[in-house]
Amino acid sequence: MTLYDHDGKAANFADSHSSGGKIPPECEPPNGNVLTLTPLPKIDLRDAHAIRRELGSVYRDMRAGRIASQDGTRFAYVLDMIRKAYETAVLADRLELLERTINLPPTKGTRR
């Protein structure tokens, strides 16, 4: 059996394994075919609304039993950290814009 890396090149698993070159049973495919891993789709986390939708999705998956509540709690915790980081970045950008607006020299025809 030949295992392939993510570039499609044959991996030399047997030479690097410590058990004398044998592939462990858990790595052996059940029917002798080559195992290929497909990457998970990216999760949309571009704004607060997308993060909220993902939190809702995690909640619904927990309620439906598709993911364990312990795992769902971890996912929700990480999503909340991402939300806080997003919120901090947005507030910092808005504050910087306000500070630049306040410190601008007056333009012709305006009062300060």
RODO-2510 file (C-alpha; in nm, 4 decimals, decimal comma):
residues 112
     n   res          X          Y          Z
     1     m     0,0000     0,0000     0,0000
     2     t     0,1218     0,3513    -0,0784
     3     l     0,0311     0,6568     0,1272
     4     y     0,0352     0,9993    -0,0340
     5     d     0,1081     1,3409     0,1188
     6     h    -0,0991     1,6542     0,0545
     7     d     0,0902     1,7236    -0,2716
     8     g     0,0027     1,3810    -0,4136
     9     k     0,3586     1,2496    -0,3787
    10     a     0,4171     0,9040    -0,2393
    11     a     0,5167     0,9241     0,1267
    12     n     0,7867     0,6943     0,2585
    13     f     0,6012     0,6067     0,5760
    14     a     0,7629     0,2682     0,6298
    15     d     1,1190     0,4034     0,6528
    16     s     1,0285     0,6578     0,9182
    17     h     0,8195     0,4303     1,1381
    18     s     0,9834     0,2882     1,4477
    19     s     0,8190    -0,0565     1,4329
    20     g     1,0496    -0,2033     1,1704
    21     g     0,8790    -0,0570     0,8657
    22     k     0,5277    -0,1915     0,9247
    23     i     0,2320     0,0371     0,8819
    24     p     0,0142     0,0452     1,1947
    25     p    -0,3317    -0,1123     1,1486
    26     e    -0,5122     0,2153     1,2166
    27     c    -0,3420     0,3680     0,9096
    28     e    -0,4293     0,0757     0,6836
    29     p    -0,7427     0,1424     0,4754
    30     p    -1,0102    -0,1279     0,5133
    31     n    -1,0202    -0,2285     0,1448
    32     g    -0,6583    -0,1630     0,0390
    33     n    -0,7333     0,1655    -0,1396
    34     v    -0,5341     0,4828    -0,0863
    35     l    -0,6727     0,7086     0,1838
    36     t    -0,7149     1,0725     0,0851
    37     l    -0,8065     1,3480     0,3249
    38     t    -1,0226     1,6309     0,2034
    39     p    -0,9825     1,9697     0,3706
    40     l    -1,2749     2,1066     0,5668
    41     p    -1,4548     2,4014     0,4102
    42     k    -1,3582     2,7423     0,5445
    43     i    -1,5966     2,8956     0,7943
    44     d    -1,7094     3,2498     0,7191
    45     l    -1,5890     3,4662     1,0092
    46     r    -1,5486     3,7974     0,8258
    47     d    -1,7762     4,0077     1,0459
    48     a    -1,9812     4,0015     1,3647
    49     h    -2,2921     3,8773     1,1822
    50     a    -2,1033     3,5792     1,0371
    51     i    -1,9563     3,4953     1,3782
    52     r    -2,3051     3,5140     1,5307
    53     r    -2,4390     3,2804     1,2600
    54     e    -2,1601     3,0313     1,3303
    55     l    -2,2352     3,0457     1,7051
    56     g    -2,5985     2,9731     1,6209
    57     s    -2,4927     2,6812     1,4039
    58     v    -2,2814     2,5365     1,6857
    59     y    -2,5754     2,5755     1,9251
    60     r    -2,8146     2,4010     1,6852
    61     d    -2,5633     2,1187     1,6313
    62     m    -2,5322     2,0735     2,0077
    63     r    -2,9118     2,0696     2,0518
    64     a    -2,9521     1,8153     1,7715
    65     g    -2,6752     1,5943     1,9133
    66     r    -2,4549     1,6272     1,6032
    67     i    -2,1678     1,7464     1,8224
    68     a    -2,1016     1,6705     2,1873
    69     s    -2,1909     1,9485     2,4257
    70     q    -1,8326     1,9557     2,5585
    71     d    -1,6970     2,0082     2,2059
    72     g    -1,9672     2,2629     2,1268
    73     t    -1,8779     2,4582     2,4390
    74     r    -1,5156     2,4700     2,3265
    75     f    -1,6167     2,5836     1,9769
    76     a    -1,8405     2,8530     2,1237
    77     y    -1,5593     2,9722     2,3528
    78     v    -1,3175     3,0081     2,0593
    79     l    -1,5846     3,1808     1,8493
    80     d    -1,6440     3,4239     2,1351
    81     m    -1,2696     3,4981     2,1491
    82     i    -1,2760     3,5644     1,7735
    83     r    -1,5798     3,7911     1,8191
    84     k    -1,4023     3,9884     2,0913
    85     a    -1,0911     4,0258     1,8745
    86     y    -1,3059     4,1431     1,5821
    87     e    -1,4939     4,3851     1,8053
    88     t    -1,1665     4,5255     1,9441
    89     a    -1,0258     4,5757     1,5941
    90     v    -1,3414     4,7516     1,4726
    91     l    -1,3515     4,9793     1,7762
    92     a    -0,9806     5,0628     1,7390
    93     d    -1,0348     5,1522     1,3726
    94     r    -1,3335     5,3706     1,4563
    95     l    -1,1460     5,5434     1,7386
    96     e    -0,8520     5,6132     1,5103
    97     l    -1,0866     5,7624     1,2497
    98     l    -1,2494     5,9838     1,5139
    99     e    -0,9122     6,0989     1,6423
   100     r    -0,7948     6,1841     1,2906
   101     t    -1,1198     6,3701     1,2236
   102     i    -1,0909     6,5769     1,5411
   103     n    -0,7263     6,6657     1,4837
   104     l    -0,7726     6,7774     1,1224
   105     p    -0,6934     7,1445     1,0556
   106     p    -1,0057     7,3444     0,9764
   107     t    -1,0900     7,3619     0,6100
   108     k    -1,1896     7,6822     0,4321
   109     g    -1,5376     7,7972     0,5329
   110     t    -1,5752     7,5844     0,8480
   111     r    -1,5526     7,6780     1,2141
   112     r    -1,4042     7,4904     1,5006
***
